[in-house]
C-alpha cells in the first residue's frame, strides 16, 4: 500500500471549483484522507461552499466566488468618510495643448473661452484611478460642455492631457491612446514613480482646475519632472 503525501495538491478547476488531490493511485489511505476532508468541510459549514464531490484520490470543492461573507460585509458597510483633500491643478487650455477645445465649444454652442470658464469653475470628484497609472476619472462635469467621445480615437495623446469624454473629464498622466476630447494639458504628474507620494490623486478626492498661460509650461514641466507636485492642496 502506497503512503499518501503529507500535503495535498490544489488544482484550479474552472472559475468556481478547486480539486484537492491527495495522491495519484487508488489507495485506501488516500481515499480515507479524501473522505476525512469531505467530513471536515461539512462540519465547518462554510457559507461559500456549495458542494463537495469525493473521488478515489481527490475532493472537488465547488464554491460561490461571491461568498456569503463578502455579501454580508457589503450589506453592513456604510459610505466611506468624505475626503478632505481638494487639489487645484494648473492647466494650459486650447491651442497645441488642447486640440479639441474648439470642437467642444462647437458642440456646446459657446465660445472656447466659455468652455474654459465652465470647465475651470467646477469642483470634480475623483471616482477612480485606472487605464494607465495615475489616469484620474473625474465626475461633476457641467452638462453644458458634455461632449461625446471622438469617432476616430488618437493612437497617442500627450502626457498631462486634460480631456472630456461624454459626461466625464479626466487627467491623463502618461502618453496613451484616447478617444476623449483634448481641451488642455497640465504639467502636474498625477503619477511619478520616484516621488513620494507616487500617486497624487486618490478616489474620493476633489479637484478643480486653474487656467495658466502657455509661456509658463516649460518651467513648470521641468519642475514636475524633477518631482515637484505643483498641484495646490487646499485642504487636508
Backbone as CSV, one residue per row, in Angstrom:
resi,resn,N_x,N_y,N_z,CA_x,CA_y,CA_z,C_x,C_y,C_z
1,UNK,0.852,-1.188,0.000,0.000,0.000,0.000,0.892,1.244,0.000
2,UNK,0.636,2.180,-0.918,1.467,3.380,-1.010,1.128,4.345,0.112
3,UNK,2.127,5.141,0.509,1.916,6.134,1.548,1.415,7.440,0.928
4,UNK,0.345,8.009,1.467,-0.139,9.279,0.920,0.843,10.403,1.218
5,UNK,0.902,11.372,0.335,1.766,12.521,0.559,1.244,13.326,1.740
6,UNK,2.147,14.020,2.443,1.752,14.756,3.637,0.872,15.947,3.311
7,UNK,1.141,16.596,2.198,0.354,17.759,1.804,-0.341,17.490,0.474
8,UNK,-1.626,17.823,0.375,-2.322,17.625,-0.894,-1.907,18.669,-1.920
9,UNK,-2.307,18.431,-3.143,-2.094,19.382,-4.237,-3.422,20.023,-4.573
10,UNK,-3.430,21.344,-4.699,-4.662,22.062,-5.047,-4.610,22.422,-6.520
11,UNK,-5.611,21.999,-7.256,-5.707,22.250,-8.692,-6.918,23.139,-8.971
12,UNK,-6.738,24.150,-9.792,-7.847,25.016,-10.182,-8.731,24.273,-11.175
13,UNK,-10.017,24.239,-10.894,-10.974,23.526,-11.753,-12.060,24.491,-12.215
14,UNK,-11.732,25.321,-13.180,-12.673,26.340,-13.640,-12.632,27.551,-12.734
15,UNK,-13.657,28.387,-12.851,-13.661,29.644,-12.094,-14.409,29.553,-10.775
16,UNK,-14.949,28.371,-10.443,-15.707,28.272,-9.188,-15.548,26.908,-8.524
17,UNK,-14.394,26.288,-8.728,-14.139,25.000,-8.077,-12.628,24.767,-7.989
18,UNK,-12.236,24.013,-6.977,-10.855,23.546,-6.863,-10.891,22.050,-6.603
19,UNK,-9.835,21.377,-7.037,-9.667,19.953,-6.765,-8.509,19.790,-5.794
20,UNK,-8.769,19.133,-4.672,-7.726,18.899,-3.667,-7.311,17.439,-3.804
21,UNK,-6.112,17.235,-4.290,-5.639,15.901,-4.671,-4.650,15.377,-3.630
22,UNK,-4.919,14.166,-3.114,-4.079,13.572,-2.075,-3.116,12.523,-2.612
23,UNK,-3.280,12.087,-3.818,-2.391,11.074,-4.373,-2.712,10.819,-5.829
24,UNK,-1.977,9.864,-6.421,-2.158,9.572,-7.844,-2.568,8.122,-8.095
25,UNK,-2.910,7.399,-7.028,-3.243,5.985,-7.201,-4.513,5.653,-6.431
26,UNK,-5.102,4.508,-6.752,-6.243,4.003,-5.993,-5.696,3.354,-4.740
27,UNK,-5.945,4.001,-3.629,-5.303,3.568,-2.388,-6.249,3.874,-1.235
28,UNK,-6.415,2.919,-0.332,-7.367,3.088,0.756,-6.987,4.260,1.664
29,UNK,-5.679,4.441,1.931,-5.246,5.522,2.807,-5.495,6.880,2.164
30,UNK,-5.245,6.955,0.874,-5.503,8.196,0.144,-6.989,8.516,0.171
31,UNK,-7.795,7.510,-0.124,-9.237,7.730,-0.146,-9.773,8.104,1.224
32,UNK,-9.176,7.555,2.291,-9.602,7.898,3.641,-9.360,9.370,3.938
33,UNK,-8.257,9.911,3.442,-7.971,11.330,3.642,-8.961,12.196,2.854
34,UNK,-9.335,11.715,1.653,-10.337,12.438,0.859,-11.644,12.531,1.644
35,UNK,-12.082,11.405,2.181,-13.345,11.382,2.907,-13.249,12.159,4.216
36,UNK,-12.054,12.146,4.814,-11.865,12.923,6.034,-12.004,14.411,5.780
37,UNK,-11.439,14.904,4.671,-11.583,16.315,4.323,-13.034,16.634,3.992
38,UNK,-13.710,15.702,3.325,-15.114,15.915,2.984,-15.937,16.102,4.255
39,UNK,-15.673,15.267,5.264,-16.394,15.377,6.526,-16.045,16.679,7.250
40,UNK,-14.760,17.064,7.194,-14.332,18.280,7.878,-14.979,19.520,7.270
41,UNK,-15.078,19.558,5.955,-15.720,20.700,5.296,-17.212,20.737,5.603
42,UNK,-17.831,19.585,5.653,-19.259,19.545,6.005,-19.471,20.070,7.421
43,UNK,-18.586,19.696,8.328,-18.715,20.152,9.712,-18.446,21.651,9.827
44,UNK,-17.542,22.171,9.000,-17.215,23.600,9.050,-18.362,24.461,8.555
45,UNK,-19.203,23.906,7.682,-20.384,24.620,7.163,-20.015,26.000,6.630
46,UNK,-18.983,26.052,5.805,-18.568,27.325,5.224,-19.660,27.851,4.296
47,UNK,-20.070,29.095,4.438,-21.219,29.595,3.686,-20.999,29.666,2.177
48,UNK,-19.747,29.699,1.740,-19.485,29.829,0.306,-19.211,28.498,-0.385
49,UNK,-19.173,27.401,0.364,-19.002,26.079,-0.247,-20.366,25.552,-0.665
50,UNK,-20.522,25.293,-1.954,-21.810,24.845,-2.496,-21.937,23.325,-2.447
51,UNK,-20.872,22.640,-2.862,-20.937,21.180,-2.961,-19.526,20.615,-2.933
52,UNK,-19.384,19.416,-2.353,-18.112,18.698,-2.414,-18.350,17.349,-3.084
53,UNK,-17.388,16.935,-3.893,-17.522,15.683,-4.646,-16.274,14.836,-4.395
54,UNK,-16.359,13.786,-3.543,-15.192,12.935,-3.311,-14.984,11.942,-4.458
55,UNK,-13.709,11.707,-4.782,-13.350,10.695,-5.777,-12.365,9.726,-5.127
56,UNK,-11.760,8.837,-5.922,-10.789,7.898,-5.379,-9.681,8.608,-4.598
57,UNK,-9.162,9.698,-5.169,-7.931,10.278,-4.630,-7.981,11.798,-4.446
58,UNK,-9.147,12.379,-4.681,-9.244,13.836,-4.563,-10.662,14.249,-4.191
59,UNK,-10.760,15.492,-3.741,-12.054,16.067,-3.406,-12.249,17.332,-4.236
60,UNK,-13.327,17.388,-4.991,-13.665,18.582,-5.753,-14.568,19.453,-4.888
61,UNK,-14.187,20.708,-4.742,-14.951,21.638,-3.919,-15.513,22.731,-4.812
62,UNK,-16.825,22.777,-4.944,-17.499,23.830,-5.704,-17.874,24.950,-4.741
63,UNK,-17.550,26.165,-5.105,-17.802,27.293,-4.210,-18.370,28.466,-4.996
64,UNK,-18.962,29.380,-4.260,-19.512,30.607,-4.845,-18.430,31.682,-4.772
65,UNK,-17.912,32.153,-5.926,-16.849,33.167,-5.891,-17.269,34.430,-5.143
66,UNK,-18.545,34.776,-5.196,-19.041,35.907,-4.403,-19.604,35.310,-3.118
67,UNK,-18.730,35.129,-2.163,-19.117,34.357,-0.982,-20.064,35.143,-0.087
68,UNK,-20.766,34.397,0.727,-21.771,34.992,1.606,-21.154,35.989,2.575
69,UNK,-19.916,35.727,2.996,-19.269,36.644,3.929,-19.053,38.021,3.307
70,UNK,-18.650,38.023,2.015,-18.467,39.304,1.328,-19.791,40.050,1.219
71,UNK,-20.837,39.318,0.893,-22.139,39.955,0.756,-22.618,40.506,2.091
72,UNK,-22.342,39.779,3.165,-22.760,40.251,4.483,-22.014,41.529,4.863
73,UNK,-20.727,41.569,4.552,-19.947,42.778,4.844,-20.446,43.947,4.010
74,UNK,-20.717,43.658,2.722,-21.198,44.714,1.835,-22.528,45.287,2.311
75,UNK,-23.385,44.414,2.860,-24.695,44.876,3.330,-24.575,45.793,4.536
76,UNK,-23.537,45.574,5.351,-23.375,46.354,6.574,-22.501,47.584,6.391
77,UNK,-21.690,47.579,5.335,-20.719,48.660,5.166,-21.415,49.987,4.888
78,UNK,-20.985,51.003,5.567,-21.514,52.336,5.306,-20.709,53.038,4.237
79,UNK,-21.051,54.275,3.957,-20.310,55.066,2.985,-18.954,55.450,3.567
80,UNK,-17.965,55.519,2.679,-16.633,55.931,3.119,-16.680,57.376,3.606
81,UNK,-15.833,57.679,4.556,-15.739,59.051,5.049,-15.322,59.976,3.922
82,UNK,-15.934,61.129,3.861,-15.623,62.078,2.789,-14.167,62.534,2.894
83,UNK,-13.491,62.526,1.750,-12.112,63.017,1.730,-12.108,64.524,1.951
84,UNK,-11.112,64.989,2.690,-10.972,66.429,2.907,-9.902,67.022,1.992
85,UNK,-9.412,66.209,1.075,-8.334,66.680,0.199,-8.921,67.294,-1.074
86,UNK,-8.586,68.530,-1.320,-9.011,69.219,-2.535,-7.754,69.739,-3.242
87,UNK,-7.585,69.315,-4.484,-6.411,69.686,-5.269,-6.788,70.721,-6.318
88,UNK,-5.972,71.750,-6.448,-6.142,72.718,-7.530,-4.999,72.521,-8.516
89,UNK,-5.362,72.203,-9.746,-4.395,71.778,-10.754,-4.312,72.803,-11.879
90,UNK,-3.118,73.284,-12.223,-2.965,74.249,-13.317,-3.093,73.570,-14.680
91,UNK,-3.734,74.257,-15.613,-3.957,73.714,-16.957,-3.725,74.804,-18.003
92,UNK,-2.993,74.443,-19.059,-2.929,75.290,-20.255,-4.018,74.793,-21.189
93,UNK,-5.015,75.620,-21.437,-6.150,75.229,-22.278,-5.917,75.653,-23.731
94,UNK,-6.433,74.826,-24.653,-6.510,75.203,-26.062,-5.188,75.189,-26.809
95,UNK,-5.257,75.580,-28.090,-4.081,75.607,-28.948,-3.477,74.222,-29.087
96,UNK,-2.149,74.160,-29.129,-1.470,72.875,-29.229,-1.643,72.035,-27.973
97,UNK,-2.056,72.656,-26.886,-2.240,71.937,-25.634,-3.641,71.326,-25.520
98,UNK,-4.574,71.810,-26.303,-5.946,71.308,-26.252,-6.559,71.323,-27.629
99,UNK,-6.206,70.315,-28.430,-6.562,70.315,-29.857,-8.063,70.274,-30.109
100,UNK,-8.843,69.802,-29.150,-10.286,69.646,-29.367,-11.119,70.705,-28.648
101,UNK,-10.469,71.714,-28.118,-11.228,72.739,-27.385,-12.271,73.401,-28.288
102,UNK,-11.891,73.743,-29.500,-12.847,74.391,-30.407,-13.991,73.450,-30.766
103,UNK,-13.687,72.158,-30.898,-14.751,71.190,-31.193,-15.749,71.118,-30.039
104,UNK,-15.242,71.073,-28.813,-16.126,71.044,-27.640,-16.973,72.309,-27.607
105,UNK,-16.353,73.445,-27.916,-17.097,74.707,-27.943,-18.198,74.673,-28.993
106,UNK,-17.877,74.089,-30.162,-18.877,73.988,-31.219,-20.051,73.120,-30.833
107,UNK,-19.776,71.999,-30.175,-20.849,71.110,-29.714,-21.720,71.820,-28.679
108,UNK,-21.076,72.580,-27.810,-21.809,73.283,-26.757,-22.494,74.551,-27.256
109,UNK,-22.044,75.047,-28.416,-22.626,76.277,-28.953,-22.177,77.515,-28.203
110,UNK,-20.945,77.479,-27.679,-20.398,78.629,-26.964,-18.992,78.893,-27.468
111,UNK,-18.401,79.991,-27.047,-17.025,80.302,-27.407,-16.068,79.416,-26.615
112,UNK,-14.855,79.243,-27.161,-13.851,78.432,-26.483,-13.551,78.972,-25.088
113,UNK,-13.532,80.296,-24.965,-13.257,80.905,-23.657,-14.323,80.526,-22.629
114,UNK,-15.551,80.373,-23.104,-16.637,79.984,-22.198,-16.457,78.540,-21.733
115,UNK,-15.988,77.670,-22.629,-15.714,76.286,-22.230,-14.666,76.258,-21.122
116,UNK,-13.612,77.058,-21.298,-12.556,77.136,-20.278,-13.135,77.623,-18.949
117,UNK,-13.954,78.651,-19.015,-14.544,79.202,-17.792,-15.435,78.173,-17.098
118,UNK,-16.229,77.459,-17.879,-17.135,76.456,-17.306,-16.337,75.303,-16.709
119,UNK,-15.366,74.826,-17.469,-14.586,73.667,-17.021,-13.784,73.983,-15.763
120,UNK,-13.218,75.164,-15.687,-12.362,75.508,-14.552,-13.150,76.016,-13.343
121,UNK,-14.450,76.236,-13.505,-15.266,76.708,-12.382,-15.804,75.567,-11.529
122,UNK,-15.814,74.368,-12.076,-16.441,73.243,-11.371,-15.484,72.599,-10.374
123,UNK,-16.064,71.890,-9.414,-15.315,71.044,-8.494,-15.668,69.595,-8.834
124,UNK,-14.652,68.797,-9.078,-14.848,67.426,-9.552,-14.507,66.416,-8.464
125,UNK,-15.128,65.275,-8.559,-14.829,64.164,-7.649,-13.982,63.135,-8.391
126,UNK,-12.923,62.664,-7.754,-12.133,61.569,-8.319,-12.889,60.274,-8.040
127,UNK,-13.467,59.698,-9.082,-14.236,58.471,-8.910,-13.348,57.237,-8.906
128,UNK,-12.333,57.229,-9.751,-11.474,56.067,-9.820,-10.177,56.429,-10.521
129,UNK,-9.165,55.579,-10.320,-7.879,55.693,-10.997,-7.716,54.433,-11.831
130,UNK,-7.364,54.571,-13.105,-7.235,53.362,-13.902,-6.800,53.643,-15.319
131,UNK,-6.879,52.612,-16.153,-6.498,52.604,-17.568,-4.986,52.660,-17.706
132,UNK,-4.355,53.719,-17.242,-2.904,53.801,-17.133,-2.592,54.357,-15.742
133,UNK,-1.368,54.177,-15.230,-1.042,54.698,-13.901,-1.336,56.186,-13.777
134,UNK,-2.082,56.543,-12.746,-2.390,57.939,-12.491,-3.531,58.523,-13.286
135,UNK,-4.119,57.754,-14.219,-5.241,58.284,-15.005,-6.434,58.470,-14.059
136,UNK,-6.895,59.708,-13.947,-7.915,60.052,-12.953,-9.244,60.356,-13.641
137,UNK,-10.263,59.572,-13.308,-11.594,59.769,-13.867,-12.380,60.678,-12.926
138,UNK,-12.843,61.804,-13.458,-13.483,62.826,-12.637,-14.945,63.002,-13.022
139,UNK,-15.803,62.986,-12.028,-17.219,63.262,-12.240,-17.551,64.669,-11.786
140,UNK,-18.652,65.209,-12.327,-19.078,66.552,-11.957,-18.974,67.541,-13.100
141,UNK,-18.818,67.023,-14.329,-18.716,67.905,-15.490,-20.038,68.643,-15.715
142,UNK,-19.947,69.933,-15.961,-21.129,70.747,-16.244,-21.827,70.207,-17.500
143,UNK,-23.144,69.961,-17.443,-23.864,69.410,-18.598,-23.721,70.254,-19.863
144,UNK,-23.436,71.540,-19.717,-23.323,72.405,-20.889,-22.149,72.024,-21.789
145,UNK,-21.136,71.355,-21.246,-19.972,71.027,-22.076,-19.756,69.515,-22.202
146,UNK,-20.797,68.739,-21.871,-20.739,67.297,-22.138,-20.553,67.091,-23.634
147,UNK,-19.576,66.266,-24.011,-19.230,66.070,-25.421,-18.956,64.596,-25.691
148,UNK,-19.634,64.001,-26.687,-19.386,62.582,-26.985,-17.923,62.328,-27.331
149,UNK,-17.480,61.129,-27.069,-16.113,60.759,-27.413,-15.920,60.789,-28.933
150,UNK,-14.685,60.926,-29.336,-14.361,61.002,-30.751,-14.669,59.688,-31.464
151,UNK,-15.102,59.783,-32.720,-15.348,58.590,-33.520,-14.042,57.976,-34.016
152,UNK,-12.994,58.779,-34.053,-11.684,58.310,-34.515,-10.646,58.542,-33.416
153,UNK,-10.526,57.616,-32.471,-9.573,57.796,-31.370,-8.151,57.997,-31.876
154,UNK,-7.405,58.797,-31.158,-5.996,59.003,-31.493,-5.165,57.846,-30.940
155,UNK,-4.150,57.448,-31.687,-3.287,56.362,-31.245,-2.395,56.790,-30.088
156,UNK,-2.133,58.091,-29.995,-1.360,58.583,-28.860,-1.763,60.004,-28.534
157,UNK,-1.966,60.258,-27.269,-2.223,61.614,-26.788,-1.179,61.930,-25.723
158,UNK,-0.837,63.198,-25.529,0.301,63.543,-24.687,0.067,63.291,-23.198
159,UNK,1.168,63.094,-22.501,1.109,63.030,-21.043,0.596,64.361,-20.513
160,UNK,-0.213,64.302,-19.470,-0.754,65.509,-18.873,-2.029,66.017,-19.494
161,UNK,-2.553,65.283,-20.467,-3.766,65.724,-21.149,-4.952,65.819,-20.184
162,UNK,-5.695,66.912,-20.295,-6.967,67.072,-19.610,-8.039,66.992,-20.690
163,UNK,-8.980,66.093,-20.538,-9.888,65.800,-21.638,-11.314,65.592,-21.146
164,UNK,-12.241,65.629,-22.110,-13.655,65.374,-21.848,-14.080,64.158,-22.662
165,UNK,-14.718,63.206,-21.994,-15.264,62.028,-22.667,-16.680,61.800,-22.195
166,UNK,-17.645,62.267,-22.977,-19.037,62.156,-22.541,-19.291,63.038,-21.336
167,UNK,-19.780,62.442,-20.243,-20.111,63.185,-19.034,-18.943,63.276,-18.055
168,UNK,-17.792,62.766,-18.466,-16.643,62.771,-17.581,-15.559,63.718,-18.092
169,UNK,-14.732,64.160,-17.177,-13.470,64.772,-17.554,-12.384,63.967,-16.864
170,UNK,-11.141,64.132,-17.300,-10.088,63.309,-16.728,-8.721,63.904,-16.925
171,UNK,-7.779,63.422,-16.125,-6.375,63.822,-16.228,-5.569,62.582,-16.588
172,UNK,-4.899,62.641,-17.726,-4.119,61.511,-18.233,-2.650,61.784,-17.952
173,UNK,-2.036,60.950,-17.120,-0.662,61.248,-16.699,0.374,60.840,-17.741
174,UNK,0.167,59.695,-18.392,1.137,59.172,-19.339,0.604,59.258,-20.763
175,UNK,1.503,59.354,-21.739,1.088,59.328,-23.136,0.398,57.995,-23.426
176,UNK,-0.747,58.053,-24.123,-1.524,56.832,-24.356,-2.575,57.091,-25.428
177,UNK,-3.130,56.026,-26.017,-4.254,56.201,-26.942,-5.460,56.779,-26.207
178,UNK,-6.312,57.505,-26.936,-7.506,58.062,-26.300,-8.517,58.488,-27.349
179,UNK,-9.780,58.297,-27.006,-10.865,58.799,-27.830,-11.554,59.995,-27.194
180,UNK,-10.970,60.514,-26.114,-11.554,61.670,-25.435,-11.167,62.954,-26.161
181,UNK,-11.879,64.018,-25.865,-11.647,65.323,-26.478,-10.628,66.104,-25.655
182,UNK,-9.503,66.430,-26.264,-8.402,67.079,-25.559,-8.657,68.577,-25.480
183,UNK,-8.791,69.084,-24.248,-9.055,70.522,-24.111,-7.891,71.266,-23.460
184,UNK,-6.929,70.541,-22.900,-5.793,71.210,-22.281,-4.778,70.200,-21.784
185,UNK,-3.698,70.717,-21.186,-2.678,69.861,-20.568,-2.228,70.484,-19.255
186,UNK,-1.880,69.614,-18.330,-1.327,70.069,-17.067,0.095,69.546,-16.914
187,UNK,0.998,70.341,-16.378,2.335,69.829,-16.093,2.366,68.914,-14.879
188,UNK,1.300,68.909,-14.102,1.245,68.093,-12.886,1.324,66.609,-13.246
189,UNK,2.182,65.892,-12.553,2.251,64.433,-12.709,1.374,63.799,-11.633
190,UNK,0.257,63.233,-12.047,-0.558,62.517,-11.071,0.075,61.181,-10.713
191,UNK,1.067,60.764,-11.495,1.867,59.569,-11.200,3.322,59.908,-11.455
192,UNK,4.157,59.662,-10.469,5.599,59.898,-10.615,6.302,58.808,-9.813
193,UNK,6.927,57.820,-10.495,7.430,56.634,-9.795,8.532,56.900,-8.779
194,UNK,9.238,58.031,-8.910,10.326,58.299,-7.965,9.991,59.416,-6.985
195,UNK,8.703,59.737,-6.880,8.262,60.795,-5.979,7.434,60.201,-4.844
196,UNK,7.427,60.877,-3.741,6.546,60.482,-2.634,5.556,61.620,-2.370
197,UNK,4.256,61.422,-2.618,3.618,60.164,-2.979,3.747,59.856,-4.475
198,UNK,3.802,58.579,-4.785,3.911,58.171,-6.185,2.638,58.550,-6.951
199,UNK,1.474,58.315,-6.344,0.189,58.682,-6.931,-0.339,59.894,-6.182
200,UNK,-0.638,60.947,-6.919,-1.060,62.189,-6.281,-2.523,62.154,-5.859
201,UNK,-3.395,61.819,-6.792,-4.832,61.824,-6.531,-5.290,60.456,-6.057
202,UNK,-6.301,60.463,-5.192,-6.892,59.229,-4.705,-8.402,59.286,-4.892
203,UNK,-9.056,58.123,-5.093,-10.514,58.121,-5.184,-11.138,58.803,-3.971
204,UNK,-12.121,59.672,-4.230,-12.772,60.420,-3.175,-12.247,61.834,-3.025
205,UNK,-11.047,62.111,-3.552,-10.525,63.478,-3.535,-11.382,64.373,-4.428
206,UNK,-11.289,65.679,-4.224,-11.920,66.626,-5.134,-10.837,67.429,-5.853
207,UNK,-11.182,67.891,-7.043,-10.215,68.549,-7.931,-10.875,69.749,-8.590
208,UNK,-10.134,70.832,-8.709,-10.543,71.956,-9.557,-9.341,72.351,-10.400
209,UNK,-9.608,73.076,-11.480,-8.554,73.443,-12.423,-8.406,74.961,-12.496
210,UNK,-7.162,75.392,-12.670,-6.849,76.805,-12.813,-6.172,77.043,-14.158
211,UNK,-6.741,77.882,-15.023,-6.094,78.167,-16.315,-4.774,78.909,-16.105
212,UNK,-3.751,78.511,-16.846,-2.474,79.216,-16.848,-2.056,79.466,-18.293
213,UNK,-1.123,80.395,-18.479,-0.664,80.733,-19.826,0.394,79.741,-20.298
214,UNK,0.435,79.563,-21.626,1.362,78.604,-22.220,2.821,78.965,-21.946
215,UNK,3.114,80.241,-21.721,4.502,80.659,-21.505,5.086,80.054,-20.219
216,UNK,4.237,79.604,-19.315,4.713,79.011,-18.067,4.962,77.509,-18.180
217,UNK,4.583,76.929,-19.303,4.619,75.472,-19.418,5.996,74.874,-19.204
218,UNK,6.995,75.358,-19.941,8.311,74.716,-19.918,8.901,74.661,-18.513
219,UNK,8.850,75.767,-17.782,9.442,75.783,-16.447,8.668,74.882,-15.484
220,UNK,7.355,74.894,-15.591,6.551,74.043,-14.716,6.727,72.566,-15.063
221,UNK,6.837,72.275,-16.343,7.013,70.891,-16.760,8.345,70.337,-16.255
222,UNK,9.393,71.157,-16.300,10.693,70.723,-15.784,10.625,70.481,-14.273
223,UNK,9.938,71.358,-13.588,9.817,71.209,-12.140,9.055,69.934,-11.783
224,UNK,7.987,69.669,-12.517,7.196,68.464,-12.256,8.003,67.210,-12.558
225,UNK,8.784,67.235,-13.649,9.614,66.087,-14.000,10.639,65.799,-12.906
226,UNK,11.077,66.849,-12.222,12.051,66.691,-11.141,11.414,66.216,-9.838
227,UNK,10.099,66.116,-9.805,9.427,65.585,-8.628,8.575,66.563,-7.861
228,UNK,8.547,67.847,-8.288,7.689,68.807,-7.599,6.223,68.477,-7.882
229,UNK,5.380,68.641,-6.875,3.971,68.274,-7.018,3.196,69.301,-7.841
230,UNK,3.455,70.580,-7.657,2.838,71.687,-8.398,1.361,71.899,-8.074
231,UNK,0.586,70.817,-7.984,-0.824,70.983,-7.619,-0.917,71.531,-6.207
232,UNK,-1.881,72.423,-5.985,-2.050,73.051,-4.679,-3.055,72.254,-3.855
233,UNK,-2.635,71.810,-2.673,-3.541,71.105,-1.769,-4.216,72.137,-0.885
234,UNK,-5.523,72.348,-1.108,-6.243,73.415,-0.417,-6.696,73.007,0.966
235,UNK,-7.024,71.741,1.160,-7.452,71.256,2.471,-6.788,69.914,2.718
236,UNK,-6.644,69.542,3.950,-6.021,68.271,4.284,-6.567,67.756,5.605
